[in-house]
Amino acid sequence: SAQFDFSDAEKRRTEHYIARRLVREPDNDAYAFLGTITPGEKDEEVHEARVRAALMREDWPQVVEWIDAMPAAQRNGFDWQYWRARALEATGKVDEAHTIYAVVARDRGYYGFLAADRIAAEYHLAHAPTPVGAELLERVASIDAVRRARELFALDRSIDARREWRVATQGMDVKHLQAAAKLAEQYGWHDRAIFTLAKTGYWDDLELRFPLQHADLVEQNAERHGIDNAWIFAVMRQESAFMRNAHSHAGAIGLMQLMPATARSVARQILKRQPPRRSELLDPDTNIALGSAYLSQMKGRLGDSAVLATAAYNAGPHRVTRWLPPHTLPADIWIELVPFNETRGYLQRVLTYTVIYEKRMGRNPTRLQDRLHPVPPDLSRLGAAGKPASSSDAAG
C-alpha cells in the first residue's frame, strides 16, 4: 500500500539505522545484509559500522574491502590505516602491512602505539617545550586581564578567574596563546595551561600537557589499592584536566569526576568512612581517594582487567558486562567494537595517557600490547592481571 512506499532517501536512512545496530549482531543473515548496502561519501558511520562488524568476525578480507570502499579522507585516518594493516598482515601481506604500520607508528597516540607494537618500533614520546621567549612571557604576564585572572586564581575564586582568563586570551595569536599557556603552568593553573596550549595545536610539550599535580596523593592511593599510579593520573587527566572544581552536565564532580551516589557507595563499602558531602568532593584528597578506590573496585569486579575497568569508569560496569563479546576477541578489536563513541574514545585516550604518564614519571612505558589482553565472553575466564586463565587455572 501507499503508506509503505518509501522514498529512496527514506530507504537509505532505514538501511543505515539498521546497519549501525547490526555491528555486534552475531547472526550471519544480519552480516550478509551489511554487504547489500552501498553507503555514500557522507555515510561515514555506516562505513565504520560495516568494518566493525567484519572485525568482530575477524573476517580480514572483508575488512580490507570495506575500508577500501571508505571515502579517502576517512580511510586515510590513522585508525582505519591501522586496521587495514592488521587485515593485510592477517591475510599474509606482511610487507605491505609493515609499511603502513611504520607510517602510523609516527603518531603519538593510541593507533600509533598499537602500530609500533606490531613492528617492535619505539613509541614517539619526545618532549619539546613550548617555544616561548622570556620577553614575550613578560609582556603577556603584564596584560591587565592576565594579572587579574592570576590574582583571582590565587584567591581560589576559580569561576571568576576562568572568566577573566577567557577575556585575557580572546583574540590572542598563536605565539601569545603559547606564552599564556606557559604562564598558567608557572602559576600552577594546569587546566588553563592545557586548554590554552590546545588552542595553538602545539602537542609536543608533554610536561605542560601532562602535569604531575597531586603526585603524593596519587602515589599513596595507588599503593593502597595496588593499582598503577600512571593509570590514576591518566584517568584524572582525561576526566578533568586537573580542574579541581570541575562539574559535568551529568552531575560528576571534581578531579576524578565522581557522581555523588558513587562516591557515597565507595566511601561506605571500600574506604569504610563517612559518605562525603558534595562540597567535600572538591577536595583533592577526598576525590582522589574515592576515585582510586572506585577504579580498583571496577578492576576487581571485571576480571582484574584495567581495560574493562576503564570502560566501566566511563560507562558503568553493567554496560561493560553487556558488551562482552560472543567469543574471545583480541582487546584492540573489542575496544573498536565499544558501541558508545564517547566511551571508545575515552578508553583509547586513557590508554594513551597512561603510556605518557609512565614516561613522565621516568619509567620505561609498558607496551600497549602488554596491557591489552584478549577479552573473553565470560569474566570467569580472566585470571590474574586481566589475562585469560589457562584451562587448569579455570578448572581450579
C-alpha positions, 0 to 999 in steps of 0.5 A, spaced: 500 500 500 501 507 499 503 508 506 509 503 505 512 506 499 518 509 501 522 514 498 529 512 496 532 517 501 527 514 506 530 507 504 537 509 505 536 512 512 532 505 514 538 501 511 543 505 515 539 505 522 539 498 521 546 497 519 549 501 525 545 496 530 547 490 526 555 491 528 555 486 534 549 482 531 552 475 531 547 472 526 550 471 519 543 473 515 544 480 519 552 480 516 550 478 509 545 484 509 551 489 511 554 487 504 547 489 500 548 496 502 552 501 498 553 507 503 555 514 500 561 519 501 557 522 507 555 515 510 561 515 514 558 511 520 555 506 516 562 505 513 565 504 520 559 500 522 560 495 516 568 494 518 566 493 525 562 488 524 567 484 519 572 485 525 568 482 530 568 476 525 575 477 524 573 476 517 580 480 514 578 480 507 572 483 508 575 488 512 580 490 507 574 491 502 570 495 506 575 500 508 577 500 501 570 502 499 571 508 505 571 515 502 579 517 502 579 522 507 576 517 512 580 511 510 586 515 510 585 516 518 590 513 522 585 508 525 582 505 519 590 505 516 591 501 522 586 496 521 587 495 514 594 493 516 592 488 521 587 485 515 593 485 510 598 482 515 592 477 517 591 475 510 599 474 509 601 481 506 606 482 511 610 487 507 605 491 505 602 491 512 609 493 515 609 499 511 603 502 513 604 500 520 611 504 520 607 510 517 602 510 523 607 508 528 609 516 527 603 518 531 603 519 538 597 516 540 593 510 541 593 507 533 600 509 533 602 505 539 598 499 537 602 500 530 609 500 533 607 494 537 606 490 531 613 492 528 617 492 535 618 500 533 619 505 539 613 509 541 614 517 539 614 520 546 619 526 545 618 532 549 619 539 546 617 545 550 613 550 548 617 555 544 616 561 548 621 567 549 622 570 556 620 577 553 614 575 550 612 571 557 613 578 560 609 582 556 603 577 556 604 576 564 603 584 564 596 584 560 591 587 565 586 581 564 592 576 565 594 579 572 587 579 574 585 572 572 592 570 576 590 574 582 583 571 582 586 564 581 590 565 587 584 567 591 581 560 589 575 564 586 576 559 580 569 561 576 571 568 576 578 567 574 576 562 568 572 568 566 577 573 566 582 568 563 577 567 557 577 575 556 585 575 557 586 570 551 580 572 546 583 574 540 590 572 542 595 569 536 598 563 536 605 565 539 601 569 545 596 563 546 603 559 547 606 564 552 599 564 556 599 557 556 606 557 559 604 562 564 598 558 567 603 552 568 608 557 572 602 559 576 600 552 577 593 553 573 594 546 569 587 546 566 588 553 563 595 551 561 592 545 557 586 548 554 590 554 552 596 550 549 590 546 545 588 552 542 595 553 538 595 545 536 602 545 539 602 537 542 609 536 543 610 539 550 608 533 554 610 536 561 605 542 560 600 537 557 601 532 562 602 535 569 604 531 575 599 535 580 597 531 586 603 526 585 603 524 593 596 523 593 596 519 587 602 515 589 599 513 596 592 511 593 595 507 588 599 503 593 593 502 597 589 499 592 595 496 588 593 499 582 598 503 577 599 510 579 600 512 571 593 509 570 590 514 576 593 520 573 591 518 566 584 517 568 584 524 572 587 527 566 582 525 561 576 526 566 578 533 568 584 536 566 586 537 573 580 542 574 579 541 581 572 544 581 570 541 575 562 539 574 559 535 568 552 536 565 551 529 568 552 531 575 560 528 576 564 532 580 571 534 581 578 531 579 576 524 578 569 526 576 565 522 581 557 522 581 555 523 588 551 516 589 558 513 587 562 516 591 557 515 597 557 507 595 565 507 595 566 511 601 561 506 605 563 499 602 571 500 600 574 506 604 569 504 610 568 512 612 563 517 612 559 518 605 562 525 603 558 531 602 558 534 595 562 540 597 567 535 600 568 532 593 572 538 591 577 536 595 583 533 592 584 528 597 577 526 598 576 525 590 582 522 589 581 517 594 574 515 592 576 515 585 582 510 586 578 506 590 572 506 585 577 504 579 580 498 583 573 496 585 571 496 577 578 492 576 576 487 581 569 486 579 571 485 571 576 480 571 582 484 574 582 487 567 584 495 567 581 495 560 574 493 562 575 497 568 576 503 564 570 502 560 566 501 566 569 508 569 566 511 563 560 507 562 558 503 568 560 496 569 553 493 567 554 496 560 561 493 560 558 486 562 553 487 556 558 488 551 562 482 552 563 479 546 560 472 543 567 469 543 574 471 545 576 477 541 583 480 541 582 487 546 584 492 540 578 489 536 573 489 542 575 496 544 573 498 536 567 494 537 565 499 544 558 501 541 558 508 545 563 513 541 564 517 547 566 511 551 571 508 545 574 514 545 575 515 552 578 508 553 583 509 547 585 516 550 586 513 557 590 508 554 594 513 551 595 517 557 597 512 561 603 510 556 605 518 557 604 518 564 609 512 565 614 516 561 613 522 565 614 519 571 621 516 568 619 509 567 620 505 561 612 505 558 609 498 558 607 496 551 600 497 549 600 490 547 602 488 554 596 491 557 591 489 552 589 482 553 584 478 549 577 479 552 573 473 553 565 472 553 565 470 560 569 474 566 570 467 569 575 466 564 580 472 566 585 470 571 590 474 574 592 481 571 586 481 566 589 475 562 585 469 560 586 463 565 589 457 562 584 451 562 587 448 569 587 455 572 579 455 570 578 448 572 581 450 579 
